Amino acid sequence: MTDPTLPSPSRHQPSPPPPLVVFDFDYSLYEQDNTDTIVFASLAPTLFASLRADYASFLRDSRERIAAVQAHDRPDKVTADVCWTHFMDHTLNRAHSLGVKQNDIEAFFSTE
């Protein structure tokens, strides 16, 4: 018998997403300096060639976002706007638009 004071579980509640576990392979499982960028050298060479300039531009734009955030008195959002992870997310989206798919990246790391 169920306790009538407890809420009944809904059959329509979505399950929470599974956790995402990320590991940085640099000089551990993969003998390269920066696995964040080396994959682009192989799979998207034109994108790789522009990474340094793109990151400088990303940082410049981020500084402008920081100034705007600080102007609105939201210091909690400042650090979220400038980080390597956000840049890599941006870069992976660009790689995807150039035709690089998840299985291409997986294949790259499984053969290296």
N, C-alpha and C positions, 0 to 999 in steps of 0.2 A: 504494500500500500504506500502511496506517495504522501508526503507531507503537504497539505493544502496551503500552508503558509509560505512555501517556497515557490518561486516562479517556475513555471514549466518550461523546459527547454524548447526552443523553437526549431522546427524542422527546416526552416528557411534561412536561418542565420548562416552566413558564409563562414567557412573555416578561415582562421588567420593564415596569411601567407607563410610559407616555410622560411626559416632564417636563411640569409645570404651570408656565406662565409667566404672571406677574401684573404688570400695569402700573397705576400710580396715575394716573388721568386728570385730577385736579384742576388747573384752570387751564392745562392743556396741550392735550389733545385735546377736552376738554369744559369749557366756560366756566362752571363752577359752583364754589362753594367746597368742597363735600365730596360727591364722587360716591358715597362710601360710604353716605351717608344720603339724598341727594336722590331716589334711586330709590324709597325707602320712602314719601316724601311723595306720590309719584304712584300707586304700586301698592298701598300698604297704609297709608292715611292714619291709621288708628287706631293702628297700630304706630308710625308716625313720631311721633305726638303723645306717645307714652310713652317715646321713646328716651332723653331726658335722665334721667328718673327710673329707667329700666331700667339705664342705664349706672352710675348712682350705686349702685344696688342690687348690680349685678354687681361693682363695685369693693369694696363692703363685704363681700360674700361671698368675694371673692378674698382680701381681707386676712385673713379667718378661715382660708381654706385655706393661706395663707402661714404663719400662726402654727402651724397643725397640721403643715405640712411641716417647718418649722424645729424644731418640738418633736421630730420624728423624725430630725433631723440629715440632711436631704436638700436642701441649698442649691442643688443643680443643678436641682431641679424648681421652685424658687420663681418665677423669672421666666416660666416657661412658663404659669403659672396666671393671670397678670395682664397681658393685652395686648389692644389694640384688635382684633387679628385674631380672637382667641377670642370677643370680644363680637360681632363681625360674623358669625362662624360661627353663634353662638347666635341672632342676630337673623334671619339668612337661614333658619334652621330654623323659626323662628316664622312668618316670612313664608310659607314653604312650607305650613305647617299652615293658613294663612289662604287658601290657594289660589294664591299667587304661584308661577309656574313659571319655569324657566330661560328658556324662549322669551319669556315676558313681559318679563324683564329685558333680554334681547337686543333685543327690539323697542323697548323704552323708549330704549335708547342709540342705536339706529339711526335713530330719528325725531327725536331732540332736536337 
